[in-house]
Amino acid sequence: MRPPRSPEPEGSTPASTPSVTAHPREVPVSQTSRSPIPPVDAAAPVPARPSVAPTHRQILTILGGLMIGMFLGALDQTIVATSIRTIGDDLNGLSLQAWVTTAYLMTSTIATPLYGKLSDIYGRKPFYLGAIALFVFGSVLSGTASSMYQLAAFRGIQGLGAGGLMSLAFTILGDLVPPRERARYQGMFLAVFGTSSVLGPVVGGFFAGADSIFGITGWRWVFLINVPIGLIGLLVIWRVLHLPPITRVDHRIDWPGALALVVGLVPLLLIAEQGREWGWGSGRALLCYAIGLVGIGLFLLAEVVARDDALLPLHLFRNRTFAVSSGANVVIGLGMFGGLATLPLYLQIVKGMTPTAAGLTLIPFTVGIMSGSILTGQLTARTGRYKIFPVIGTVLMGIGALLFSRLSVDTPLLVIFADSLVFGLGLGFTMQPLVLAVQNAVHVKDMGVATASALFFRQVGGTLGTAVFLSILFSTVGGNIASAFARLAPTAGFQAALADPAVRADPANAPVLAMIGGHGGVGTVPSINDSSFINALDPRLARPFLDGFAQSIDLVLLIAAAIMVLGFVLTVLLPELPLRNVSGIQGRIDNEAEAAAKAV
């Protein structure tokens, strides 16, 4: 029996666009899944629109192209982070490495809502192709950079493309598949995200460690590897993705809003990345705060003036599902990315692992994400229920962060594996249903901007979390190391190391010996801006450094666990609406047909 049509999304308004003839090569939607059109006057019948559902094979082919684009964006962040030290050394600009990250982060964050809104107006396919092309172009330029300043500029171009890779992929899936069936396919997207978190450090470590590959410096392949992958994605999307054209109506592009968003976000993202180095209360920081607040105020004013043409229509926040999900995405992004930013540091500094080994150690984390996302997708498709999953997911993430907060120098790898599995499972339960809830709650004409906004708020939360948590980590680690030295220095093992002639003769131990001094007391802790010296120390002398880092990382993860309590509260408040039984395309066609019928 065909399920009844779901009610209109909360806060939505009827579509008022004229009818449109579908593209002859469109990917149509199932006749059995489309909602019935209300009866109209018999003298003015609405012609039926024949539609045939895309097969599972067709959907998988399209998803293959979308996932290639997503893989590019997700892999790029982890692969570059692993290689940046080698790149900075080769380009004689290690001190400028933060700008390479900041440039990418700024442009990708700002571009995300732009892609969502413009795709709602002009269509998805050209912007997705454009996003991949921009990303590939930026990758080619980055692979040829001859200075860190050039690399930062070219990474900014990459970020302009990356802003559309993930948001448009989720939006296009929403166009093709009804929400209830969409959940099972979205799990594949999250599998890409999890896989890239493991492959990134492995591949990045391999390229960074190679002197040259095919006559090209090894680290340059960190960027050039994107070129063939991106070209394959371009070809697949161009050949198999055929969506009906968007009905052309008069729209005013919200340029004032876009400009104000740039003015508001750039200084705030800049201080989030540079605040630890500049000082959170420095003159430059205060200037960034002031400009950012003014920019955000101007952005809100521009959105009020633009109304439905706004880059981020404010009427969406009257939709309770959208408003609660936005808050939940910020909090979950803050806890997720903030917590994850510290785990590689623990594995590489405290456990002494290489970036490649650290990436492989996080495989259980990926298994958790994939398992959680696949399970939630299957259960949502069968039951039509989705709210329970982010509730359970935030609980699991909180438990996982709490377990991580007990890490020490001597924690066995099996315990790290188990903790990673729990945290990853929570992520798998949480990320997909929140996007699905937003897509299901808003009007189909706003699906692009709503999807992009969900990912935008998560990315903003992640940026804030990374900045705050790393600031907490590095502001407390010096004191924790000093306390560890005061506790361990009197022990027999530490004193034996100080008396060992071989230890004193090894230049690698000089920083600690200078700190201890001849009297055995504890002086100023050496700078930890470059922690590589720790791994070269005698293990007995290195122990206080490792203990200090472990304690600071534990504090950060304990705060992440506390933040997830707020995430749990927000997901409990999330409304659960019946999942619509029509795809985004069919919903738009139905709305246009209804509008045409009323106009007769």
KOLPALUM-990505 format. One record per residue (C-alpha): chain; x, y, z. Coordinates in nm, 3 decimals. Layout:
N
R   chaine        px        py        pz
R        A         X         Y         Z
...
***
This chain:
600
R   chaine        px        py        pz
R        A     0.000     0.000     0.000
R        A     0.134     0.340    -0.090
R        A     0.220     0.553     0.215
R        A     0.032     0.880     0.258
R        A     0.196     1.201     0.161
R        A     0.396     1.358     0.440
R        A     0.291     1.702     0.558
R        A     0.464     2.014     0.431
R        A     0.788     2.089     0.613
R        A     0.753     2.312     0.916
R        A     0.809     2.674     0.835
R        A     0.776     2.618     0.459
R        A     0.563     2.809     0.215
R        A     0.403     2.680    -0.103
R        A     0.613     2.706    -0.414
R        A     0.516     2.980    -0.654
R        A     0.727     2.894    -0.954
R        A     0.582     2.808    -1.294
R        A     0.583     2.461    -1.440
R        A     0.884     2.336    -1.628
R        A     0.943     2.061    -1.877
R        A     1.192     1.809    -1.751
R        A     1.518     1.760    -1.934
R        A     1.494     1.462    -2.171
R        A     1.797     1.299    -2.006
R        A     1.689     1.368    -1.649
R        A     1.717     1.103    -1.384
R        A     1.345     1.074    -1.304
R        A     1.182     0.960    -0.985
R        A     0.953     0.673    -0.911
R        A     0.586     0.700    -1.002
R        A     0.508     0.495    -0.694
R        A     0.696     0.728    -0.464
R        A     0.558     1.061    -0.583
R        A     0.290     1.228    -0.379
R        A    -0.061     1.264    -0.529
R        A    -0.143     1.605    -0.677
R        A    -0.458     1.756    -0.532
R        A    -0.753     1.744    -0.776
R        A    -0.816     2.053    -0.984
R        A    -1.102     2.173    -1.198
R        A    -1.182     1.918    -1.467
R        A    -1.187     2.194    -1.725
R        A    -0.821     2.264    -1.661
R        A    -0.654     1.928    -1.604
R        A    -0.286     1.917    -1.525
R        A    -0.106     1.689    -1.766
R        A     0.053     1.391    -1.600
R        A     0.428     1.382    -1.587
R        A     0.557     1.033    -1.657
R        A     0.847     0.932    -1.435
R        A     1.058     0.624    -1.398
R        A     1.264     0.559    -1.087
R        A     1.641     0.550    -1.122
R        A     1.763     0.199    -1.065
R        A     1.987     0.108    -0.775
R        A     2.269     0.061    -1.023
R        A     2.219     0.409    -1.171
R        A     2.220     0.564    -0.825
R        A     2.538     0.378    -0.731
R        A     2.707     0.500    -1.050
R        A     2.618     0.861    -0.970
R        A     2.722     0.812    -0.607
R        A     3.057     0.687    -0.730
R        A     3.121     1.021    -0.898
R        A     2.996     1.216    -0.596
R        A     3.211     1.016    -0.356
R        A     3.520     1.081    -0.568
R        A     3.461     1.452    -0.515
R        A     3.401     1.404    -0.143
R        A     3.709     1.186    -0.113
R        A     3.923     1.460    -0.266
R        A     3.812     1.715    -0.008
R        A     3.825     1.484     0.293
R        A     4.161     1.328     0.204
R        A     4.324     1.662     0.131
R        A     4.289     1.790     0.487
R        A     4.463     1.492     0.650
R        A     4.723     1.428     0.381
R        A     4.850     1.788     0.391
R        A     4.857     1.798     0.772
R        A     5.091     1.498     0.769
R        A     5.327     1.647     0.512
R        A     5.333     2.015     0.608
R        A     5.657     1.997     0.808
R        A     5.844     1.845     0.512
R        A     5.688     2.100     0.276
R        A     5.781     2.391     0.502
R        A     6.141     2.273     0.532
R        A     6.178     2.232     0.156
R        A     6.029     2.576     0.082
R        A     6.228     2.742     0.362
R        A     5.915     2.862     0.538
R        A     5.822     2.628     0.822
R        A     5.714     2.925     1.035
R        A     5.452     3.010     0.770
R        A     5.284     2.669     0.770
R        A     4.980     2.794     0.963
R        A     4.893     3.030     0.675
R        A     4.873     2.736     0.435
R        A     4.607     2.580     0.656
R        A     4.431     2.909     0.727
R        A     4.395     3.006     0.360
R        A     4.230     2.673     0.275
R        A     4.004     2.687     0.580
R        A     3.886     3.042     0.509
R        A     3.793     2.991     0.145
R        A     3.631     2.649     0.192
R        A     3.420     2.763     0.488
R        A     3.298     3.078     0.316
R        A     3.232     2.901    -0.017
R        A     3.013     2.630     0.139
R        A     2.691     2.837     0.182
R        A     2.753     3.009    -0.152
R        A     2.745     2.676    -0.335
R        A     2.426     2.579    -0.156
R        A     2.234     2.896    -0.243
R        A     2.357     2.928    -0.602
R        A     2.279     2.563    -0.675
R        A     1.921     2.621    -0.556
R        A     1.893     2.898    -0.816
R        A     2.090     2.770    -1.114
R        A     2.116     2.393    -1.065
R        A     2.353     2.145    -0.898
R        A     2.553     1.987    -1.179
R        A     2.739     2.292    -1.315
R        A     2.845     2.399    -0.967
R        A     2.959     2.050    -0.868
R        A     3.163     2.022    -1.186
R        A     3.298     2.370    -1.120
R        A     3.392     2.276    -0.762
R        A     3.590     1.972    -0.876
R        A     3.756     2.173    -1.155
R        A     3.858     2.451    -0.914
R        A     3.994     2.197    -0.670
R        A     4.197     2.020    -0.939
R        A     4.327     2.354    -1.071
R        A     4.431     2.456    -0.721
R        A     4.600     2.119    -0.675
R        A     4.808     2.165    -0.991
R        A     4.915     2.510    -0.877
R        A     4.994     2.388    -0.525
R        A     5.208     2.110    -0.667
R        A     5.419     2.368    -0.851
R        A     5.453     2.621    -0.563
R        A     5.802     2.761    -0.509
R        A     5.737     2.940    -0.179
R        A     5.507     2.911     0.120
R        A     5.333     3.235     0.021
R        A     5.252     3.088    -0.321
R        A     5.137     2.765    -0.159
R        A     4.904     2.954     0.077
R        A     4.748     3.141    -0.220
R        A     4.708     2.823    -0.423
R        A     4.559     2.640    -0.124
R        A     4.304     2.920    -0.109
R        A     4.201     2.832    -0.465
R        A     4.175     2.467    -0.362
R        A     3.949     2.570    -0.076
R        A     3.713     2.752    -0.312
R        A     3.652     2.419    -0.483
R        A     3.649     2.213    -0.164
R        A     3.359     2.420    -0.025
R        A     3.121     2.257    -0.273
R        A     3.253     1.901    -0.280
R        A     3.072     1.769     0.027
R        A     2.768     1.997     0.056
R        A     2.662     1.954    -0.308
R        A     2.716     1.578    -0.291
R        A     2.463     1.550    -0.007
R        A     2.227     1.789    -0.189
R        A     2.239     1.597    -0.517
R        A     2.166     1.275    -0.330
R        A     1.864     1.454    -0.182
R        A     1.751     1.546    -0.534
R        A     1.767     1.186    -0.649
R        A     1.642     0.979    -0.356
R        A     1.352     1.023    -0.108
R        A     1.461     1.085     0.255
R        A     1.362     0.741     0.378
R        A     1.578     0.567     0.114
R        A     1.842     0.839     0.125
R        A     1.969     0.732     0.466
R        A     2.115     0.407     0.341
R        A     2.311     0.582     0.065
R        A     2.441     0.860     0.291
R        A     2.620     0.594     0.493
R        A     2.852     0.546     0.195
R        A     2.945     0.914     0.210
R        A     3.048     0.885     0.573
R        A     3.250     0.575     0.489
R        A     3.450     0.798     0.254
R        A     3.506     1.047     0.536
R        A     3.628     0.775     0.770
R        A     3.851     0.608     0.513
R        A     4.021     0.937     0.429
R        A     4.107     0.995     0.796
R        A     4.319     0.678     0.786
R        A     4.453     0.699     0.430
R        A     4.555     1.065     0.462
R        A     4.838     1.016     0.713
R        A     4.952     0.697     0.541
R        A     4.967     0.846     0.191
R        A     5.097     1.180     0.317
R        A     5.375     1.010     0.511
R        A     5.472     0.808     0.205
R        A     5.490     1.110    -0.026
R        A     5.666     1.329     0.232
R        A     5.926     1.059     0.293
R        A     6.005     1.004    -0.077
R        A     6.285     1.210    -0.229
R        A     6.126     1.200    -0.574
R        A     5.861     1.009    -0.767
R        A     5.882     1.010    -1.148
R        A     6.138     1.287    -1.122
R        A     5.911     1.512    -0.912
R        A     5.982     1.594    -0.546
R        A     5.788     1.354    -0.326
R        A     5.582     1.606    -0.126
R        A     5.447     1.767    -0.445
R        A     5.251     1.446    -0.510
R        A     5.047     1.531    -0.200
R        A     4.870     1.779    -0.430
R        A     4.929     1.627    -0.774
R        A     4.763     1.298    -0.674
R        A     4.434     1.492    -0.673
R        A     4.459     1.560    -1.047
R        A     4.390     1.213    -1.192
R        A     4.133     1.137    -0.922
R        A     3.957     1.469    -0.988
R        A     3.955     1.418    -1.365
R        A     3.791     1.078    -1.318
R        A     3.528     1.239    -1.096
R        A     3.465     1.513    -1.354
R        A     3.416     1.255    -1.630
R        A     3.181     1.038    -1.425
R        A     2.964     1.328    -1.309
R        A     2.951     1.481    -1.659
R        A     2.847     1.150    -1.816
R        A     2.598     1.008    -1.565
R        A     2.446     1.296    -1.367
R        A     2.146     1.435    -1.558
R        A     1.907     1.642    -1.350
R        A     1.605     1.837    -1.477
R        A     1.680     2.209    -1.511
R        A     1.582     2.445    -1.234
R        A     1.285     2.666    -1.323
R        A     1.425     3.009    -1.404
R        A     1.259     3.277    -1.193
R        A     1.375     3.625    -1.108
R        A     1.636     3.605    -0.834
R        A     1.870     3.863    -0.694
R        A     2.206     3.721    -0.591
R        A     2.282     3.826    -0.237
R        A     2.618     3.992    -0.304
R        A     2.594     4.223     0.002
R        A     2.537     3.918     0.221
R        A     2.826     3.731     0.062
R        A     3.061     4.027     0.112
R        A     2.950     4.076     0.473
R        A     3.000     3.704     0.539
R        A     3.357     3.733     0.413
R        A     3.418     4.039     0.633
R        A     3.273     3.857     0.933
R        A     3.430     3.514     0.896
R        A     3.780     3.590     0.767
R        A     3.904     3.771     1.080
R        A     3.732     3.521     1.312
R        A     3.881     3.222     1.130
R        A     4.213     3.402     1.124
R        A     4.220     3.453     1.500
R        A     4.100     3.094     1.552
R        A     4.408     2.972     1.366
R        A     4.660     3.235     1.481
R        A     4.531     3.325     1.827
R        A     4.763     3.091     2.014
R        A     5.066     3.250     1.849
R        A     4.944     3.611     1.860
R        A     4.784     3.591     2.203
R        A     4.407     3.586     2.247
R        A     4.410     3.931     2.407
R        A     4.669     4.093     2.178
R        A     4.599     4.402     1.972
R        A     4.573     4.201     1.651
R        A     4.332     3.959     1.816
R        A     4.108     4.240     1.946
R        A     4.102     4.396     1.598
R        A     3.994     4.062     1.448
R        A     3.717     4.028     1.707
R        A     3.588     4.378     1.632
R        A     3.592     4.340     1.253
R        A     3.435     3.995     1.279
R        A     3.149     4.115     1.498
R        A     3.081     4.411     1.267
R        A     3.086     4.176     0.967
R        A     2.842     3.933     1.129
R        A     2.611     4.222     1.217
R        A     2.620     4.349     0.859
R        A     2.557     3.995     0.733
R        A     2.243     3.960     0.946
R        A     2.123     4.300     0.825
R        A     2.185     4.201     0.462
R        A     1.991     3.876     0.512
R        A     1.694     4.063     0.656
R        A     1.690     4.296     0.356
R        A     1.735     4.015     0.101
R        A     1.452     3.804     0.250
R        A     1.402     3.489     0.035
R        A     1.699     3.578    -0.185
R        A     1.931     3.576     0.116
R        A     2.244     3.366     0.113
R        A     2.122     3.212     0.439
R        A     1.747     3.286     0.455
R        A     1.668     3.376     0.814
R        A     1.319     3.229     0.786
R        A     1.486     2.888     0.801
R        A     1.562     2.951     1.168
R        A     1.189     2.968     1.237
R        A     1.194     2.601     1.141
R        A     1.263     2.430     1.474
R        A     1.435     2.132     1.313
R        A     1.675     2.356     1.122
R        A     1.748     2.576     1.425
R        A     1.810     2.287     1.665
R        A     2.015     2.095     1.408
R        A     2.230     2.401     1.343
R        A     2.311     2.430     1.712
R        A     2.374     2.057     1.739
R        A     2.607     2.065     1.438
R        A     2.814     2.345     1.592
R        A     2.845     2.160     1.923
R        A     2.916     1.822     1.765
R        A     3.169     1.977     1.527
R        A     3.335     2.146     1.822
R        A     3.360     1.824     2.022
R        A     3.441     1.601     1.726
R        A     3.713     1.799     1.550
R        A     3.847     1.946     1.871
R        A     3.886     1.603     2.026
R        A     4.025     1.445     1.710
R        A     4.286     1.719     1.672
R        A     4.457     1.595     1.988
R        A     4.458     1.220     1.919
R        A     4.728     1.230     1.648
R        A     4.941     1.439     1.887
R        A     4.901     1.175     2.156
R        A     4.998     0.895     1.920
R        A     5.296     1.076     1.767
R        A     5.436     1.252     2.076
R        A     5.341     1.032     2.370
R        A     5.351     0.700     2.187
R        A     5.634     0.800     1.951
R        A     5.454     0.682     1.637
R        A     5.521     0.803     1.284
R        A     5.232     0.981     1.107
R        A     5.178     0.666     0.900
R        A     5.160     0.443     1.208
R        A     4.929     0.691     1.381
R        A     4.694     0.682     1.081
R        A     4.686     0.303     1.085
R        A     4.618     0.306     1.460
R        A     4.295     0.497     1.391
R        A     4.153     0.222     1.168
R        A     3.909     0.115     1.446
R        A     3.784     0.475     1.445
R        A     3.703     0.438     1.075
R        A     3.541     0.100     1.135
R        A     3.319     0.263     1.396
R        A     3.211     0.543     1.160
R        A     3.135     0.301     0.878
R        A     2.948     0.057     1.101
R        A     2.743     0.329     1.268
R        A     2.652     0.505     0.943
R        A     2.555     0.184     0.763
R        A     2.347     0.064     1.060
R        A     2.163     0.394     1.098
R        A     2.099     0.409     0.723
R        A     1.949     0.062     0.710
R        A     1.735     0.110     1.021
R        A     1.612     0.452     0.907
R        A     1.512     0.310     0.568
R        A     1.320     0.028     0.734
R        A     1.153     0.214     1.020
R        A     1.136     0.575     0.905
R        A     1.274     0.683     1.245
R        A     1.593     0.883     1.278
R        A     1.591     1.098     1.594
R        A     1.709     0.820     1.825
R        A     2.037     0.777     1.638
R        A     2.195     1.119     1.705
R        A     2.078     1.090     2.066
R        A     2.260     0.757     2.101
R        A     2.550     0.893     1.894
R        A     2.616     1.191     2.121
R        A     2.609     0.958     2.423
R        A     2.863     0.728     2.257
R        A     3.082     1.023     2.158
R        A     3.070     1.151     2.515
R        A     3.162     0.807     2.650
R        A     3.439     0.775     2.392
R        A     3.585     1.114     2.484
R        A     3.561     1.024     2.852
R        A     3.748     0.700     2.787
R        A     4.010     0.890     2.587
R        A     4.054     1.129     2.881
R        A     4.212     0.840     3.077
R        A     4.496     0.788     2.828
R        A     4.844     0.773     2.973
R        A     5.196     0.697     2.855
R        A     5.145     0.327     2.930
R        A     4.795     0.283     2.783
R        A     4.792    -0.038     2.571
R        A     4.706    -0.011     2.203
R        A     4.407    -0.242     2.250
R        A     4.251     0.015     2.484
R        A     4.311     0.290     2.226
R        A     4.151     0.069     1.961
R        A     3.842     0.012     2.178
R        A     3.807     0.381     2.266
R        A     3.842     0.477     1.898
R        A     3.572     0.228     1.803
R        A     3.326     0.376     2.054
R        A     3.397     0.735     1.946
R        A     3.375     0.646     1.576
R        A     3.050     0.458     1.628
R        A     2.904     0.768     1.791
R        A     3.009     0.980     1.493
R        A     2.852     0.731     1.253
R        A     2.526     0.747     1.447
R        A     2.523     1.128     1.459
R        A     2.649     1.291     1.139
R        A     2.413     1.138     0.883
R        A     2.075     1.174     1.063
R        A     2.131     1.544     1.135
R        A     2.177     1.620     0.764
R        A     1.879     1.401     0.681
R        A     1.661     1.580     0.940
R        A     1.741     1.921     0.790
R        A     1.678     1.807     0.433
R        A     1.348     1.651     0.532
R        A     1.226     1.954     0.729
R        A     1.280     2.235     0.477
R        A     1.103     2.313     0.152
R        A     1.260     2.142    -0.149
R        A     1.347     2.480    -0.301
R        A     1.575     2.545     0.000
R        A     1.740     2.203     0.012
R        A     2.073     2.322    -0.126
R        A     2.118     2.612     0.114
R        A     1.987     2.408     0.408
R        A     2.226     2.118     0.342
R        A     2.520     2.352     0.294
R        A     2.427     2.536     0.613
R        A     2.428     2.213     0.815
R        A     2.781     2.135     0.698
R        A     2.883     2.501     0.736
R        A     2.781     2.509     1.104
R        A     2.960     2.181     1.167
R        A     3.277     2.318     1.006
R        A     3.256     2.639     1.207
R        A     3.221     2.432     1.524
R        A     3.517     2.219     1.420
R        A     3.733     2.526     1.357
R        A     3.638     2.676     1.692
R        A     3.695     2.344     1.870
R        A     4.036     2.289     1.715
R        A     4.148     2.642     1.806
R        A     4.016     2.631     2.163
R        A     4.133     2.279     2.243
R        A     4.482     2.324     2.102
R        A     4.507     2.650     2.292
R        A     4.412     2.469     2.614
R        A     4.656     2.190     2.535
R        A     4.959     2.412     2.474
R        A     4.876     2.657     2.753
R        A     4.870     2.376     3.013
R        A     5.136     2.139     2.884
R        A     5.430     2.347     3.013
R        A     5.299     2.344     3.369
R        A     5.215     1.974     3.350
R        A     5.564     1.892     3.224
R        A     5.718     2.097     3.508
R        A     5.500     1.915     3.762
R        A     5.598     1.581     3.612
R        A     5.967     1.675     3.638
R        A     5.923     1.776     4.002
R        A     5.758     1.440     4.072
R        A     5.998     1.219     3.874
R        A     6.332     1.397     3.918
R        A     6.396     1.257     4.270
R        A     6.329     0.896     4.160
R        A     6.612     0.647     4.138
R        A     6.563     0.584     3.767
R        A     6.580     0.953     3.675
R        A     6.884     1.013     3.894
R        A     7.057     0.711     3.742
R        A     7.001     0.860     3.395
R        A     7.155     1.190     3.507
R        A     7.460     1.007     3.642
R        A     7.504     0.793     3.330
R        A     7.808     0.922     3.130
R        A     7.654     0.798     2.804
R        A     7.342     1.004     2.867
R        A     7.547     1.316     2.944
R        A     7.761     1.266     2.633
R        A     7.462     1.238     2.398
R        A     7.386     1.583     2.244
R        A     7.019     1.485     2.209
R        A     6.983     1.503     2.589
R        A     7.135     1.852     2.616
R        A     6.801     2.042     2.647
R        A     6.697     1.839     2.951
R        A     7.041     1.844     3.111
R        A     7.053     2.221     3.074
R        A     6.708     2.250     3.230
R        A     6.800     2.028     3.526
R        A     7.135     2.199     3.582
R        A     7.414     2.064     3.791
R        A     7.218     2.069     4.117
R        A     6.942     1.838     4.007
R        A     6.669     2.099     4.036
R        A     6.412     2.180     3.767
R        A     6.461     2.495     3.561
R        A     6.266     2.633     3.265
R        A     6.101     2.370     3.044
R        A     6.246     2.375     2.688
R        A     6.025     2.517     2.414
R        A     5.780     2.261     2.280
R        A     5.700     2.445     1.956
R        A     5.912     2.172     1.799
R        A     5.853     1.852     1.992
R        A     6.075     1.633     1.774
R        A     6.358     1.647     2.031
R        A     6.148     1.443     2.277
R        A     6.170     1.124     2.073
R        A     6.552     1.152     2.068
R        A     6.584     1.180     2.446
R        A     6.686     0.899     2.675
R        A     6.355     0.730     2.770
R        A     6.408     0.807     3.140
R        A     6.458     1.177     3.070
R        A     6.170     1.186     2.819
R        A     5.917     1.044     3.065
R        A     5.819     1.379     3.227
R        A     5.753     1.530     2.883
R        A     5.536     1.235     2.787
R        A     5.345     1.247     3.116
R        A     5.289     1.622     3.078
R        A     5.157     1.588     2.724
R        A     4.930     1.298     2.824
R        A     4.783     1.500     3.113
R        A     4.708     1.801     2.890
R        A     4.553     1.580     2.623
R        A     4.341     1.412     2.891
R        A     4.213     1.755     3.002
R        A     4.116     1.848     2.646
R        A     3.927     1.523     2.595
R        A     3.753     1.559     2.931
R        A     3.627     1.901     2.815
R        A     3.518     1.743     2.485
R        A     3.316     1.486     2.683
R        A     3.148     1.768     2.878
R        A     3.062     1.948     2.554
R        A     2.894     1.635     2.422
R        A     2.648     1.662     2.712
R        A     2.520     1.981     2.546
R        A     2.512     1.794     2.216
R        A     2.298     1.525     2.378
R        A     2.051     1.786     2.510
R        A     2.018     1.946     2.166
R        A     1.957     1.614     1.990
R        A     1.689     1.527     2.247
R        A     1.517     1.856     2.155
R        A     1.530     1.773     1.783
R        A     1.178     1.726     1.639
R        A     1.115     1.406     1.445
R        A     0.899     1.471     1.139
R        A     0.764     1.194     0.914
R        A     1.014     1.127     0.636
R        A     0.887     1.240     0.298
R        A     0.833     0.975     0.035
R        A     0.942     1.186    -0.260
R        A     1.284     1.293    -0.379
R        A     1.385     1.656    -0.412
R        A     1.332     1.651    -0.790
R        A     0.986     1.498    -0.766
R        A     0.889     1.732    -0.486
R        A     0.987     2.032    -0.699
R        A     0.794     1.897    -0.999
R        A     0.487     1.836    -0.783
R        A     0.503     2.187    -0.639
R        A     0.531     2.337    -0.986
R        A     0.235     2.134    -1.106
R        A     0.026     2.246    -0.810
R        A     0.124     2.608    -0.867
R        A     0.031     2.578    -1.236
R        A    -0.305     2.426    -1.143
R        A    -0.383     2.713    -0.905
R        A    -0.288     2.967    -1.171
R        A    -0.547     2.831    -1.417
***
